[in-house]
Amino acid sequence: MSPPMTRPPRVTATPAARDLIAEIRKDHPDILFHQSGGCCDGSSPMCYPVSDFRVGEVDICLGEIDGVKVFISESQFEAWKHTQLILDVVPGRGGMFSLDNGRERRFLSRARTFTDTELAALG
């Protein structure tokens, strides 16, 4: 019998995303991400100073990327719970209030569907 699978992370990031996070943290050491629900800034992962964003009672922390917490609303989590969120970076302007705005690169969410084995490990 094989050992049980370790819990896969619910959020990961590409090297490009990790580089942009490190760049932003030079100016804003304490930041967080909140996966936007699709209003003004589409469905982009929004990056804020911790002091400028109030995490709601129904927000869920998916995990951390290099010490930066990543949150999503409970309703979005229900729709995305079968996927792993992957933070990436593409050319362009960030969301209006997101700290990636004005850097000519912006964060983008990608997703990968968990395997049946990974879903079982997540419980």
C-alpha positions in Angstrom: 0.0 0.0 0.0 1.4 3.4 -1.0 1.6 6.2 1.6 -1.2 8.9 1.5 -0.6 11.8 -0.8 0.5 15.0 0.8 -1.9 17.9 0.4 -1.3 19.8 -2.8 -1.2 23.6 -2.5 -4.4 25.4 -3.5 -2.3 28.3 -4.9 1.1 28.4 -6.6 3.0 31.0 -8.7 5.2 31.0 -11.7 8.7 32.4 -11.5 7.6 35.6 -13.3 4.9 36.1 -10.6 7.4 35.5 -7.8 9.7 38.1 -9.4 7.0 40.7 -9.6 5.9 40.0 -6.0 9.5 40.5 -4.9 9.7 43.8 -6.9 6.4 45.1 -5.4 7.6 44.1 -1.9 10.6 46.5 -2.2 8.1 49.3 -2.2 5.3 47.7 -0.1 6.8 45.0 2.2 3.4 43.7 3.6 1.0 42.8 0.8 -1.7 40.3 0.1 -3.7 39.1 -2.9 -7.4 38.8 -3.3 -8.8 37.0 -6.3 -11.2 39.5 -7.8 -14.8 38.4 -8.4 -15.1 40.1 -11.8 -16.3 43.6 -11.1 -14.3 46.6 -12.2 -11.0 44.7 -12.8 -12.4 41.5 -14.3 -11.2 38.4 -12.6 -7.6 39.5 -11.9 -5.7 38.7 -8.7 -5.5 42.0 -7.0 -2.4 42.9 -5.0 -2.9 45.3 -2.0 -0.9 46.6 1.0 -2.1 44.6 4.0 -3.1 47.8 5.7 -5.3 48.9 2.7 -7.5 45.8 2.4 -9.9 44.4 4.9 -10.3 40.7 4.5 -14.0 39.8 4.9 -15.5 37.2 7.2 -16.3 35.0 4.2 -12.9 35.3 2.5 -10.9 32.1 2.4 -7.1 32.0 2.5 -5.9 29.7 -0.2 -2.3 29.7 1.0 0.8 31.8 0.7 3.3 32.6 -2.1 6.7 33.6 -0.6 5.0 34.7 2.6 2.2 36.6 0.9 -1.3 35.4 1.7 -3.8 34.8 -1.2 -7.5 35.1 -0.5 -10.7 34.4 -2.4 -14.3 34.9 -1.5 -16.3 32.0 -0.3 -18.6 32.0 -3.3 -15.7 32.0 -5.7 -14.0 29.2 -3.7 -17.1 27.1 -4.2 -16.9 27.5 -7.9 -13.1 27.0 -8.0 -12.5 24.5 -5.2 -11.7 21.7 -7.8 -8.8 23.8 -9.2 -5.4 25.0 -8.2 -4.9 28.7 -8.7 -1.7 29.6 -10.4 -0.5 33.3 -10.2 1.2 34.3 -13.4 2.3 37.6 -15.1 1.6 38.9 -18.5 2.3 42.2 -20.2 -0.2 45.0 -19.6 -1.6 47.3 -16.9 -2.7 45.9 -13.6 -6.1 46.5 -11.9 -7.0 50.1 -11.0 -6.1 49.7 -7.3 -3.7 46.8 -7.5 0.0 47.3 -6.8 1.0 45.8 -10.2 -0.7 48.8 -11.9 1.9 51.0 -13.7 4.6 48.4 -13.9 3.7 47.3 -17.5 3.2 43.8 -16.2 0.1 42.5 -14.5 -0.9 39.5 -12.5 -3.1 36.9 -14.1 -4.9 33.9 -12.6 -4.6 30.6 -14.3 -6.1 27.3 -13.1 -5.3 23.7 -13.2 -7.9 21.0 -12.3 -6.9 18.9 -9.4 -6.6 15.1 -10.1 -9.0 12.8 -8.3 -6.1 11.7 -6.0 -5.3 15.4 -5.2 -9.0 16.1 -4.4 -9.1 13.2 -2.1 -5.9 14.4 -0.3 -7.6 17.9 0.1 -10.6 16.2 1.8 
